[in-house]
C-alpha cells in the first residue's frame, strides 16, 4: 500500500506545514516570515504532488460479456474464450 513516493509525499507535506506554522514557535522578521510561509505552502503542494504520483492507478479494461455463457472476454475478442461462440 505504501511506497517510497507516498511516504516521501507525506513527509514533504508535514515539513511544509511546519514551515507555515513556524511563526507560532519562533519570532521571525517580516521578510523571513513571508519567505518561510510561502516556502511552506510550496513544499506542501509539492508533497501532495509526490504523494499522488505514488498512488496506484486503476486500469480500466473494456470487456465483452458472452451472451451465451456470460463469460468476461476482452474487448478485442471476436470469439468467446470459454464457449467459442461468436461475440458479435
PDB file of N, CA, C and O in Angstrom:
ATOM      1  N   UNK A   1       0.820  -1.190   0.000  1.00  0.00           N
ATOM      2  CA  UNK A   1       0.000   0.000   0.000  1.00  0.00           C
ATOM      3  C   UNK A   1       0.870   1.262   0.000  1.00  0.00           C
ATOM      4  O   UNK A   1       0.651   2.175  -0.797  1.00  0.00           O
ATOM      5  N   UNK A   2       1.842   1.302   0.888  1.00  0.00           N
ATOM      6  CA  UNK A   2       2.724   2.458   0.943  1.00  0.00           C
ATOM      7  C   UNK A   2       3.987   2.163   0.152  1.00  0.00           C
ATOM      8  O   UNK A   2       4.568   1.084   0.267  1.00  0.00           O
ATOM      9  N   UNK A   3       4.401   3.121  -0.642  1.00  0.00           N
ATOM     10  CA  UNK A   3       5.676   3.007  -1.329  1.00  0.00           C
ATOM     11  C   UNK A   3       6.495   4.254  -1.025  1.00  0.00           C
ATOM     12  O   UNK A   3       6.057   5.120  -0.267  1.00  0.00           O
ATOM     13  N   UNK A   4       7.669   4.346  -1.607  1.00  0.00           N
ATOM     14  CA  UNK A   4       8.586   5.448  -1.286  1.00  0.00           C
ATOM     15  C   UNK A   4       7.989   6.811  -1.644  1.00  0.00           C
ATOM     16  O   UNK A   4       8.207   7.790  -0.930  1.00  0.00           O
ATOM     17  N   UNK A   5       7.252   6.876  -2.724  1.00  0.00           N
ATOM     18  CA  UNK A   5       6.689   8.176  -3.129  1.00  0.00           C
ATOM     19  C   UNK A   5       5.588   8.649  -2.191  1.00  0.00           C
ATOM     20  O   UNK A   5       5.520   9.832  -1.859  1.00  0.00           O
ATOM     21  N   UNK A   6       4.734   7.740  -1.766  1.00  0.00           N
ATOM     22  CA  UNK A   6       3.665   8.166  -0.874  1.00  0.00           C
ATOM     23  C   UNK A   6       4.224   8.601   0.478  1.00  0.00           C
ATOM     24  O   UNK A   6       3.766   9.585   1.058  1.00  0.00           O
ATOM     25  N   UNK A   7       5.215   7.862   0.975  1.00  0.00           N
ATOM     26  CA  UNK A   7       5.812   8.225   2.270  1.00  0.00           C
ATOM     27  C   UNK A   7       6.558   9.548   2.165  1.00  0.00           C
ATOM     28  O   UNK A   7       6.433  10.403   3.042  1.00  0.00           O
ATOM     29  N   UNK A   8       7.336   9.723   1.096  1.00  0.00           N
ATOM     30  CA  UNK A   8       8.064  10.989   0.959  1.00  0.00           C
ATOM     31  C   UNK A   8       7.105  12.153   0.715  1.00  0.00           C
ATOM     32  O   UNK A   8       7.386  13.276   1.134  1.00  0.00           O
ATOM     33  N   UNK A   9       5.984  11.907   0.047  1.00  0.00           N
ATOM     34  CA  UNK A   9       4.984  12.956  -0.141  1.00  0.00           C
ATOM     35  C   UNK A   9       4.373  13.397   1.175  1.00  0.00           C
ATOM     36  O   UNK A   9       4.176  14.590   1.404  1.00  0.00           O
ATOM     37  N   UNK A  10       4.069  12.430   2.046  1.00  0.00           N
ATOM     38  CA  UNK A  10       3.512  12.773   3.363  1.00  0.00           C
ATOM     39  C   UNK A  10       4.545  13.547   4.175  1.00  0.00           C
ATOM     40  O   UNK A  10       4.202  14.515   4.854  1.00  0.00           O
ATOM     41  N   UNK A  11       5.807  13.128   4.111  1.00  0.00           N
ATOM     42  CA  UNK A  11       6.855  13.836   4.859  1.00  0.00           C
ATOM     43  C   UNK A  11       7.041  15.263   4.342  1.00  0.00           C
ATOM     44  O   UNK A  11       7.265  16.182   5.130  1.00  0.00           O
ATOM     45  N   UNK A  12       6.950  15.449   3.040  1.00  0.00           N
ATOM     46  CA  UNK A  12       7.047  16.807   2.491  1.00  0.00           C
ATOM     47  C   UNK A  12       5.864  17.666   2.932  1.00  0.00           C
ATOM     48  O   UNK A  12       6.037  18.846   3.237  1.00  0.00           O
ATOM     49  N   UNK A  13       4.681  17.092   2.966  1.00  0.00           N
ATOM     50  CA  UNK A  13       3.513  17.840   3.450  1.00  0.00           C
ATOM     51  C   UNK A  13       3.692  18.263   4.901  1.00  0.00           C
ATOM     52  O   UNK A  13       3.380  19.396   5.268  1.00  0.00           O
ATOM     53  N   UNK A  14       4.194  17.354   5.719  1.00  0.00           N
ATOM     54  CA  UNK A  14       4.434  17.677   7.134  1.00  0.00           C
ATOM     55  C   UNK A  14       5.477  18.777   7.262  1.00  0.00           C
ATOM     56  O   UNK A  14       5.319  19.695   8.066  1.00  0.00           O
ATOM     57  N   UNK A  15       6.541  18.687   6.472  1.00  0.00           N
ATOM     58  CA  UNK A  15       7.574  19.720   6.500  1.00  0.00           C
ATOM     59  C   UNK A  15       7.011  21.075   6.087  1.00  0.00           C
ATOM     60  O   UNK A  15       7.340  22.099   6.686  1.00  0.00           O
ATOM     61  N   UNK A  16       6.163  21.078   5.066  1.00  0.00           N
ATOM     62  CA  UNK A  16       5.544  22.333   4.631  1.00  0.00           C
ATOM     63  C   UNK A  16       4.643  22.931   5.694  1.00  0.00           C
ATOM     64  O   UNK A  16       4.628  24.147   5.883  1.00  0.00           O
ATOM     65  N   UNK A  17       3.893  22.092   6.389  1.00  0.00           N
ATOM     66  CA  UNK A  17       3.025  22.584   7.459  1.00  0.00           C
ATOM     67  C   UNK A  17       3.853  23.151   8.604  1.00  0.00           C
ATOM     68  O   UNK A  17       3.494  24.173   9.189  1.00  0.00           O
ATOM     69  N   UNK A  18       4.954  22.490   8.921  1.00  0.00           N
ATOM     70  CA  UNK A  18       5.836  23.002   9.981  1.00  0.00           C
ATOM     71  C   UNK A  18       6.405  24.352   9.581  1.00  0.00           C
ATOM     72  O   UNK A  18       6.493  25.254  10.415  1.00  0.00           O
ATOM     73  N   UNK A  19       6.794  24.509   8.320  1.00  0.00           N
ATOM     74  CA  UNK A  19       7.314  25.805   7.873  1.00  0.00           C
ATOM     75  C   UNK A  19       6.245  26.893   7.947  1.00  0.00           C
ATOM     76  O   UNK A  19       6.543  28.031   8.310  1.00  0.00           O
ATOM     77  N   UNK A  20       5.016  26.555   7.608  1.00  0.00           N
ATOM     78  CA  UNK A  20       3.935  27.542   7.676  1.00  0.00           C
ATOM     79  C   UNK A  20       3.661  27.936   9.126  1.00  0.00           C
ATOM     80  O   UNK A  20       3.440  29.112   9.417  1.00  0.00           O
ATOM     81  N   UNK A  21       3.674  26.974  10.026  1.00  0.00           N
ATOM     82  CA  UNK A  21       3.377  27.229  11.437  1.00  0.00           C
ATOM     83  C   UNK A  21       4.596  27.658  12.251  1.00  0.00           C
ATOM     84  O   UNK A  21       4.496  27.820  13.467  1.00  0.00           O
ATOM     85  N   UNK A  22       5.733  27.843  11.606  1.00  0.00           N
ATOM     86  CA  UNK A  22       6.961  28.208  12.311  1.00  0.00           C
ATOM     87  C   UNK A  22       6.835  29.543  13.037  1.00  0.00           C
ATOM     88  O   UNK A  22       7.503  29.771  14.046  1.00  0.00           O
ATOM     89  N   UNK A  23       5.990  30.414  12.529  1.00  0.00           N
ATOM     90  CA  UNK A  23       5.815  31.730  13.154  1.00  0.00           C
ATOM     91  C   UNK A  23       5.238  31.623  14.567  1.00  0.00           C
ATOM     92  O   UNK A  23       5.425  32.528  15.381  1.00  0.00           O
ATOM     93  N   UNK A  24       4.539  30.525  14.864  1.00  0.00           N
ATOM     94  CA  UNK A  24       3.977  30.345  16.196  1.00  0.00           C
ATOM     95  C   UNK A  24       5.025  29.955  17.232  1.00  0.00           C
ATOM     96  O   UNK A  24       4.827  30.156  18.430  1.00  0.00           O
ATOM     97  N   UNK A  25       6.134  29.399  16.770  1.00  0.00           N
ATOM     98  CA  UNK A  25       7.155  28.901  17.692  1.00  0.00           C
ATOM     99  C   UNK A  25       8.368  29.803  17.797  1.00  0.00           C
ATOM    100  O   UNK A  25       9.011  29.856  18.845  1.00  0.00           O
ATOM    101  N   UNK A  26       8.689  30.508  16.736  1.00  0.00           N
ATOM    102  CA  UNK A  26       9.903  31.326  16.693  1.00  0.00           C
ATOM    103  C   UNK A  26       9.528  32.729  16.224  1.00  0.00           C
ATOM    104  O   UNK A  26       8.690  32.895  15.338  1.00  0.00           O
ATOM    105  N   UNK A  27      10.155  33.726  16.824  1.00  0.00           N
ATOM    106  CA  UNK A  27       9.947  35.110  16.398  1.00  0.00           C
ATOM    107  C   UNK A  27      10.804  35.376  15.168  1.00  0.00           C
ATOM    108  O   UNK A  27      12.029  35.261  15.218  1.00  0.00           O
ATOM    109  N   UNK A  28      10.153  35.731  14.065  1.00  0.00           N
ATOM    110  CA  UNK A  28      10.862  35.960  12.816  1.00  0.00           C
ATOM    111  C   UNK A  28      10.589  37.376  12.326  1.00  0.00           C
ATOM    112  O   UNK A  28       9.563  37.976  12.646  1.00  0.00           O
ATOM    113  N   UNK A  29      11.533  37.897  11.540  1.00  0.00           N
ATOM    114  CA  UNK A  29      11.331  39.206  10.913  1.00  0.00           C
ATOM    115  C   UNK A  29      10.300  39.056   9.803  1.00  0.00           C
ATOM    116  O   UNK A  29      10.046  37.951   9.324  1.00  0.00           O
ATOM    117  N   UNK A  30       9.707  40.182   9.397  1.00  0.00           N
ATOM    118  CA  UNK A  30       8.622  40.151   8.411  1.00  0.00           C
ATOM    119  C   UNK A  30       9.046  39.497   7.094  1.00  0.00           C
ATOM    120  O   UNK A  30       8.299  38.699   6.530  1.00  0.00           O
ATOM    121  N   UNK A  31      10.237  39.832   6.607  1.00  0.00           N
ATOM    122  CA  UNK A  31      10.706  39.291   5.330  1.00  0.00           C
ATOM    123  C   UNK A  31      10.942  37.791   5.430  1.00  0.00           C
ATOM    124  O   UNK A  31      10.553  37.043   4.532  1.00  0.00           O
ATOM    125  N   UNK A  32      11.566  37.346   6.501  1.00  0.00           N
ATOM    126  CA  UNK A  32      11.842  35.923   6.696  1.00  0.00           C
ATOM    127  C   UNK A  32      10.539  35.171   6.933  1.00  0.00           C
ATOM    128  O   UNK A  32      10.373  34.046   6.463  1.00  0.00           O
ATOM    129  N   UNK A  33       9.619  35.791   7.658  1.00  0.00           N
ATOM    130  CA  UNK A  33       8.328  35.180   7.925  1.00  0.00           C
ATOM    131  C   UNK A  33       7.568  34.925   6.627  1.00  0.00           C
ATOM    132  O   UNK A  33       7.009  33.845   6.434  1.00  0.00           O
ATOM    133  N   UNK A  34       7.546  35.901   5.752  1.00  0.00           N
ATOM    134  CA  UNK A  34       6.879  35.754   4.464  1.00  0.00           C
ATOM    135  C   UNK A  34       7.549  34.681   3.621  1.00  0.00           C
ATOM    136  O   UNK A  34       6.871  33.890   2.964  1.00  0.00           O
ATOM    137  N   UNK A  35       8.868  34.650   3.637  1.00  0.00           N
ATOM    138  CA  UNK A  35       9.610  33.662   2.864  1.00  0.00           C
ATOM    139  C   UNK A  35       9.350  32.245   3.369  1.00  0.00           C
ATOM    140  O   UNK A  35       9.132  31.337   2.566  1.00  0.00           O
ATOM    141  N   UNK A  36       9.369  32.042   4.676  1.00  0.00           N
ATOM    142  CA  UNK A  36       9.112  30.700   5.209  1.00  0.00           C
ATOM    143  C   UNK A  36       7.656  30.283   4.987  1.00  0.00           C
ATOM    144  O   UNK A  36       7.376  29.109   4.742  1.00  0.00           O
ATOM    145  N   UNK A  37       6.748  31.224   5.070  1.00  0.00           N
ATOM    146  CA  UNK A  37       5.341  30.923   4.837  1.00  0.00           C
ATOM    147  C   UNK A  37       5.121  30.465   3.394  1.00  0.00           C
ATOM    148  O   UNK A  37       4.481  29.442   3.156  1.00  0.00           O
ATOM    149  N   UNK A  38       5.649  31.219   2.442  1.00  0.00           N
ATOM    150  CA  UNK A  38       5.490  30.865   1.024  1.00  0.00           C
ATOM    151  C   UNK A  38       6.219  29.562   0.699  1.00  0.00           C
ATOM    152  O   UNK A  38       5.713  28.743  -0.068  1.00  0.00           O
ATOM    153  N   UNK A  39       7.392  29.370   1.275  1.00  0.00           N
ATOM    154  CA  UNK A  39       8.130  28.127   1.062  1.00  0.00           C
ATOM    155  C   UNK A  39       7.359  26.949   1.631  1.00  0.00           C
ATOM    156  O   UNK A  39       7.310  25.884   1.015  1.00  0.00           O
ATOM    157  N   UNK A  40       6.761  27.126   2.791  1.00  0.00           N
ATOM    158  CA  UNK A  40       5.973  26.061   3.391  1.00  0.00           C
ATOM    159  C   UNK A  40       4.797  25.661   2.536  1.00  0.00           C
ATOM    160  O   UNK A  40       4.516  24.472   2.385  1.00  0.00           O
ATOM    161  N   UNK A  41       4.103  26.635   1.973  1.00  0.00           N
ATOM    162  CA  UNK A  41       2.976  26.329   1.093  1.00  0.00           C
ATOM    163  C   UNK A  41       3.459  25.594  -0.151  1.00  0.00           C
ATOM    164  O   UNK A  41       2.837  24.624  -0.584  1.00  0.00           O
ATOM    165  N   UNK A  42       4.568  26.055  -0.726  1.00  0.00           N
ATOM    166  CA  UNK A  42       5.118  25.402  -1.909  1.00  0.00           C
ATOM    167  C   UNK A  42       5.528  23.962  -1.610  1.00  0.00           C
ATOM    168  O   UNK A  42       5.242  23.060  -2.398  1.00  0.00           O
ATOM    169  N   UNK A  43       6.194  23.741  -0.479  1.00  0.00           N
ATOM    170  CA  UNK A  43       6.642  22.390  -0.106  1.00  0.00           C
ATOM    171  C   UNK A  43       5.437  21.484   0.156  1.00  0.00           C
ATOM    172  O   UNK A  43       5.469  20.303  -0.189  1.00  0.00           O
ATOM    173  N   UNK A  44       4.389  22.020   0.753  1.00  0.00           N
ATOM    174  CA  UNK A  44       3.177  21.220   0.986  1.00  0.00           C
ATOM    175  C   UNK A  44       2.533  20.790  -0.316  1.00  0.00           C
ATOM    176  O   UNK A  44       2.131  19.634  -0.451  1.00  0.00           O
ATOM    177  N   UNK A  45       2.426  21.690  -1.273  1.00  0.00           N
ATOM    178  CA  UNK A  45       1.858  21.333  -2.568  1.00  0.00           C
ATOM    179  C   UNK A  45       2.753  20.346  -3.312  1.00  0.00           C
ATOM    180  O   UNK A  45       2.258  19.438  -3.980  1.00  0.00           O
ATOM    181  N   UNK A  46       4.061  20.521  -3.197  1.00  0.00           N
ATOM    182  CA  UNK A  46       4.978  19.561  -3.807  1.00  0.00           C
ATOM    183  C   UNK A  46       4.811  18.188  -3.169  1.00  0.00           C
ATOM    184  O   UNK A  46       4.868  17.169  -3.857  1.00  0.00           O
ATOM    185  N   UNK A  47       4.607  18.160  -1.863  1.00  0.00           N
ATOM    186  CA  UNK A  47       4.370  16.896  -1.178  1.00  0.00           C
ATOM    187  C   UNK A  47       3.098  16.223  -1.648  1.00  0.00           C
ATOM    188  O   UNK A  47       3.066  15.003  -1.811  1.00  0.00           O
ATOM    189  N   UNK A  48       2.048  16.999  -1.868  1.00  0.00           N
ATOM    190  CA  UNK A  48       0.809  16.438  -2.401  1.00  0.00           C
ATOM    191  C   UNK A  48       1.011  15.854  -3.799  1.00  0.00           C
ATOM    192  O   UNK A  48       0.454  14.808  -4.132  1.00  0.00           O
ATOM    193  N   UNK A  49       1.809  16.540  -4.610  1.00  0.00           N
ATOM    194  CA  UNK A  49       2.078  16.041  -5.956  1.00  0.00           C
ATOM    195  C   UNK A  49       2.874  14.740  -5.911  1.00  0.00           C
ATOM    196  O   UNK A  49       2.586  13.804  -6.656  1.00  0.00           O
ATOM    197  N   UNK A  50       3.875  14.685  -5.035  1.00  0.00           N
ATOM    198  CA  UNK A  50       4.675  13.463  -4.904  1.00  0.00           C
ATOM    199  C   UNK A  50       3.812  12.338  -4.362  1.00  0.00           C
ATOM    200  O   UNK A  50       3.897  11.205  -4.835  1.00  0.00           O
ATOM    201  N   UNK A  51       2.983  12.642  -3.373  1.00  0.00           N
ATOM    202  CA  UNK A  51       2.094  11.628  -2.797  1.00  0.00           C
ATOM    203  C   UNK A  51       1.150  11.056  -3.853  1.00  0.00           C
ATOM    204  O   UNK A  51       0.993   9.840  -3.961  1.00  0.00           O
ATOM    205  N   UNK A  52       0.524  11.938  -4.631  1.00  0.00           N
ATOM    206  CA  UNK A  52      -0.447  11.464  -5.624  1.00  0.00           C
ATOM    207  C   UNK A  52       0.226  10.704  -6.761  1.00  0.00           C
ATOM    208  O   UNK A  52      -0.399   9.840  -7.376  1.00  0.00           O
ATOM    209  N   UNK A  53       1.497  11.012  -7.052  1.00  0.00           N
ATOM    210  CA  UNK A  53       2.183  10.257  -8.101  1.00  0.00           C
ATOM    211  C   UNK A  53       2.537   8.853  -7.630  1.00  0.00           C
ATOM    212  O   UNK A  53       2.776   7.965  -8.448  1.00  0.00           O
ATOM    213  N   UNK A  54       2.572   8.649  -6.319  1.00  0.00           N
ATOM    214  CA  UNK A  54       2.878   7.332  -5.790  1.00  0.00           C
ATOM    215  C   UNK A  54       1.666   6.442  -5.636  1.00  0.00           C
ATOM    216  O   UNK A  54       1.812   5.251  -5.358  1.00  0.00           O
ATOM    217  N   UNK A  55       0.470   6.987  -5.808  1.00  0.00           N
ATOM    218  CA  UNK A  55      -0.737   6.175  -5.685  1.00  0.00           C
ATOM    219  C   UNK A  55      -0.879   5.268  -6.897  1.00  0.00           C
ATOM    220  O   UNK A  55      -0.498   5.629  -8.010  1.00  0.00           O
ATOM    221  N   UNK A  56      -1.421   4.111  -6.666  1.00  0.00           N
ATOM    222  CA  UNK A  56      -1.632   3.178  -7.769  1.00  0.00           C
ATOM    223  C   UNK A  56      -2.799   3.655  -8.605  1.00  0.00           C
ATOM    224  O   UNK A  56      -3.819   4.121  -8.095  1.00  0.00           O
ATOM    225  N   UNK A  57      -2.615   3.525  -9.888  1.00  0.00           N
ATOM    226  CA  UNK A  57      -3.672   3.924 -10.810  1.00  0.00           C
ATOM    227  C   UNK A  57      -4.452   2.683 -11.217  1.00  0.00           C
ATOM    228  O   UNK A  57      -3.873   1.634 -11.499  1.00  0.00           O
ATOM    229  N   UNK A  58      -5.748   2.815 -11.244  1.00  0.00           N
ATOM    230  CA  UNK A  58      -6.592   1.709 -11.686  1.00  0.00           C
ATOM    231  C   UNK A  58      -6.685   1.729 -13.200  1.00  0.00           C
ATOM    232  O   UNK A  58      -6.949   2.761 -13.817  1.00  0.00           O
ATOM    233  N   UNK A  59      -6.468   0.596 -13.763  1.00  0.00           N
ATOM    234  CA  UNK A  59      -6.561   0.475 -15.211  1.00  0.00           C
ATOM    235  C   UNK A  59      -7.956  -0.047 -15.544  1.00  0.00           C
ATOM    236  O   UNK A  59      -8.373  -1.107 -15.077  1.00  0.00           O
ATOM    237  N   UNK A  60      -8.649   0.712 -16.348  1.00  0.00           N
ATOM    238  CA  UNK A  60      -9.999   0.325 -16.738  1.00  0.00           C
ATOM    239  C   UNK A  60      -9.903  -0.512 -18.003  1.00  0.00           C
ATOM    240  O   UNK A  60      -9.402  -0.059 -19.031  1.00  0.00           O
ATOM    241  N   UNK A  61     -10.386  -1.723 -17.910  1.00  0.00           N
ATOM    242  CA  UNK A  61     -10.387  -2.603 -19.068  1.00  0.00           C
ATOM    243  C   UNK A  61     -11.793  -2.676 -19.638  1.00  0.00           C
ATOM    244  O   UNK A  61     -12.779  -2.773 -18.908  1.00  0.00           O
ATOM    245  N   UNK A  62     -11.857  -2.626 -20.939  1.00  0.00           N
ATOM    246  CA  UNK A  62     -13.139  -2.798 -21.602  1.00  0.00           C
ATOM    247  C   UNK A  62     -13.326  -4.287 -21.849  1.00  0.00           C
ATOM    248  O   UNK A  62     -12.411  -4.982 -22.290  1.00  0.00           O
ATOM    249  N   UNK A  63     -14.508  -4.749 -21.561  1.00  0.00           N
ATOM    250  CA  UNK A  63     -14.783  -6.172 -21.715  1.00  0.00           C
ATOM    251  C   UNK A  63     -16.042  -6.376 -22.532  1.00  0.00           C
ATOM    252  O   UNK A  63     -16.873  -5.480 -22.680  1.00  0.00           O
ATOM    253  N   UNK A  64     -16.155  -7.596 -23.062  1.00  0.00           N
ATOM    254  CA  UNK A  64     -17.378  -8.037 -23.726  1.00  0.00           C
ATOM    255  C   UNK A  64     -17.890  -9.243 -22.955  1.00  0.00           C
ATOM    256  O   UNK A  64     -17.129 -10.154 -22.628  1.00  0.00           O
ATOM    257  N   UNK A  65     -19.164  -9.241 -22.674  1.00  0.00           N
ATOM    258  CA  UNK A  65     -19.793 -10.369 -21.999  1.00  0.00           C
ATOM    259  C   UNK A  65     -20.418 -11.273 -23.064  1.00  0.00           C
ATOM    260  O   UNK A  65     -21.157 -10.813 -23.935  1.00  0.00           O
ATOM    261  N   UNK A  66     -20.114 -12.538 -22.977  1.00  0.00           N
ATOM    262  CA  UNK A  66     -20.687 -13.502 -23.914  1.00  0.00           C
ATOM    263  C   UNK A  66     -22.186 -13.636 -23.630  1.00  0.00           C
ATOM    264  O   UNK A  66     -22.576 -13.856 -22.484  1.00  0.00           O
ATOM    265  N   UNK A  67     -23.022 -13.506 -24.652  1.00  0.00           N
ATOM    266  CA  UNK A  67     -24.472 -13.612 -24.429  1.00  0.00           C
ATOM    267  C   UNK A  67     -24.926 -15.041 -24.106  1.00  0.00           C
ATOM    268  O   UNK A  67     -26.026 -15.230 -23.585  1.00  0.00           O
ATOM    269  N   UNK A  68     -24.109 -16.034 -24.404  1.00  0.00           N
ATOM    270  CA  UNK A  68     -24.496 -17.428 -24.152  1.00  0.00           C
ATOM    271  C   UNK A  68     -24.044 -17.918 -22.775  1.00  0.00           C
ATOM    272  O   UNK A  68     -24.844 -18.455 -22.009  1.00  0.00           O
ATOM    273  N   UNK A  69     -22.746 -17.728 -22.463  1.00  0.00           N
ATOM    274  CA  UNK A  69     -22.222 -18.287 -21.204  1.00  0.00           C
ATOM    275  C   UNK A  69     -21.905 -17.210 -20.165  1.00  0.00           C
ATOM    276  O   UNK A  69     -21.531 -17.530 -19.037  1.00  0.00           O
ATOM    277  N   UNK A  70     -22.051 -15.945 -20.536  1.00  0.00           N
ATOM    278  CA  UNK A  70     -21.807 -14.794 -19.658  1.00  0.00           C
ATOM    279  C   UNK A  70     -20.352 -14.703 -19.176  1.00  0.00           C
ATOM    280  O   UNK A  70     -20.087 -14.181 -18.093  1.00  0.00           O
ATOM    281  N   UNK A  71     -19.425 -15.206 -19.971  1.00  0.00           N
ATOM    282  CA  UNK A  71     -18.002 -15.130 -19.646  1.00  0.00           C
ATOM    283  C   UNK A  71     -17.478 -13.743 -20.015  1.00  0.00           C
ATOM    284  O   UNK A  71     -17.889 -13.175 -21.027  1.00  0.00           O
ATOM    285  N   UNK A  72     -16.582 -13.201 -19.207  1.00  0.00           N
ATOM    286  CA  UNK A  72     -15.997 -11.889 -19.469  1.00  0.00           C
ATOM    287  C   UNK A  72     -14.809 -12.051 -20.418  1.00  0.00           C
ATOM    288  O   UNK A  72     -13.804 -12.671 -20.073  1.00  0.00           O
ATOM    289  N   UNK A  73     -14.941 -11.491 -21.605  1.00  0.00           N
ATOM    290  CA  UNK A  73     -13.888 -11.523 -22.612  1.00  0.00           C
ATOM    291  C   UNK A  73     -13.309 -10.120 -22.779  1.00  0.00           C
ATOM    292  O   UNK A  73     -13.926  -9.134 -22.376  1.00  0.00           O
ATOM    293  N   UNK A  74     -12.137 -10.041 -23.367  1.00  0.00           N
ATOM    294  CA  UNK A  74     -11.548  -8.731 -23.657  1.00  0.00           C
ATOM    295  C   UNK A  74     -12.300  -8.086 -24.812  1.00  0.00           C
ATOM    296  O   UNK A  74     -12.961  -8.768 -25.596  1.00  0.00           O
ATOM    297  N   UNK A  75     -12.194  -6.770 -24.908  1.00  0.00           N
ATOM    298  CA  UNK A  75     -12.974  -6.016 -25.894  1.00  0.00           C
ATOM    299  C   UNK A  75     -12.595  -6.373 -27.333  1.00  0.00           C
ATOM    300  O   UNK A  75     -13.428  -6.268 -28.233  1.00  0.00           O
ATOM    301  N   UNK A  76     -11.357  -6.789 -27.555  1.00  0.00           N
ATOM    302  CA  UNK A  76     -10.902  -7.099 -28.910  1.00  0.00           C
ATOM    303  C   UNK A  76     -11.336  -8.478 -29.382  1.00  0.00           C
ATOM    304  O   UNK A  76     -11.277  -8.768 -30.577  1.00  0.00           O
ATOM    305  N   UNK A  77     -11.767  -9.322 -28.473  1.00  0.00           N
ATOM    306  CA  UNK A  77     -12.112 -10.695 -28.828  1.00  0.00           C
ATOM    307  C   UNK A  77     -13.344 -10.738 -29.724  1.00  0.00           C
ATOM    308  O   UNK A  77     -14.319 -10.017 -29.511  1.00  0.00           O
ATOM    309  N   UNK A  78     -13.270 -11.604 -30.730  1.00  0.00           N
ATOM    310  CA  UNK A  78     -14.405 -11.820 -31.627  1.00  0.00           C
ATOM    311  C   UNK A  78     -15.151 -13.095 -31.245  1.00  0.00           C
ATOM    312  O   UNK A  78     -16.343 -13.236 -31.518  1.00  0.00           O
ATOM    313  N   UNK A  79     -14.426 -14.028 -30.603  1.00  0.00           N
ATOM    314  CA  UNK A  79     -14.989 -15.314 -30.216  1.00  0.00           C
ATOM    315  C   UNK A  79     -14.804 -15.483 -28.715  1.00  0.00           C
ATOM    316  O   UNK A  79     -13.758 -15.124 -28.174  1.00  0.00           O
ATOM    317  N   UNK A  80     -15.796 -16.018 -28.049  1.00  0.00           N
ATOM    318  CA  UNK A  80     -15.730 -16.234 -26.600  1.00  0.00           C
ATOM    319  C   UNK A  80     -14.616 -17.215 -26.262  1.00  0.00           C
ATOM    320  O   UNK A  80     -14.455 -18.242 -26.922  1.00  0.00           O
ATOM    321  N   UNK A  81     -13.864 -16.893 -25.246  1.00  0.00           N
ATOM    322  CA  UNK A  81     -12.752 -17.755 -24.845  1.00  0.00           C
ATOM    323  C   UNK A  81     -13.225 -19.037 -24.156  1.00  0.00           C
ATOM    324  O   UNK A  81     -12.498 -20.030 -24.122  1.00  0.00           O
ATOM    325  N   UNK A  82     -14.432 -19.014 -23.613  1.00  0.00           N
ATOM    326  CA  UNK A  82     -14.921 -20.175 -22.884  1.00  0.00           C
ATOM    327  C   UNK A  82     -15.739 -21.112 -23.780  1.00  0.00           C
ATOM    328  O   UNK A  82     -15.435 -22.299 -23.899  1.00  0.00           O
ATOM    329  N   UNK A  83     -16.779 -20.557 -24.405  1.00  0.00           N
ATOM    330  CA  UNK A  83     -17.670 -21.425 -25.183  1.00  0.00           C
ATOM    331  C   UNK A  83     -17.386 -21.387 -26.680  1.00  0.00           C
ATOM    332  O   UNK A  83     -18.012 -22.132 -27.434  1.00  0.00           O
ATOM    333  N   UNK A  84     -16.463 -20.543 -27.133  1.00  0.00           N
ATOM    334  CA  UNK A  84     -16.038 -20.458 -28.538  1.00  0.00           C
ATOM    335  C   UNK A  84     -17.135 -20.015 -29.496  1.00  0.00           C
ATOM    336  O   UNK A  84     -17.076 -20.319 -30.688  1.00  0.00           O
ATOM    337  N   UNK A  85     -18.128 -19.306 -28.991  1.00  0.00           N
ATOM    338  CA  UNK A  85     -19.193 -18.781 -29.851  1.00  0.00           C
ATOM    339  C   UNK A  85     -18.880 -17.344 -30.235  1.00  0.00           C
ATOM    340  O   UNK A  85     -18.100 -16.661 -29.572  1.00  0.00           O
ATOM    341  N   UNK A  86     -19.510 -16.898 -31.324  1.00  0.00           N
ATOM    342  CA  UNK A  86     -19.301 -15.561 -31.842  1.00  0.00           C
ATOM    343  C   UNK A  86     -19.829 -14.504 -30.870  1.00  0.00           C
ATOM    344  O   UNK A  86     -20.920 -14.660 -30.322  1.00  0.00           O
ATOM    345  N   UNK A  87     -19.057 -13.421 -30.650  1.00  0.00           N
ATOM    346  CA  UNK A  87     -19.455 -12.366 -29.710  1.00  0.00           C
ATOM    347  C   UNK A  87     -20.191 -11.206 -30.387  1.00  0.00           C
ATOM    348  O   UNK A  87     -20.732 -10.343 -29.694  1.00  0.00           O
ATOM    349  N   UNK A  88     -20.225 -11.166 -31.700  1.00  0.00           N
ATOM    350  CA  UNK A  88     -20.881 -10.037 -32.354  1.00  0.00           C
ATOM    351  C   UNK A  88     -22.321 -10.232 -32.619  1.00  0.00           C
ATOM    352  O   UNK A  88     -22.975  -9.344 -33.167  1.00  0.00           O
TER     353      UNK A  88
END
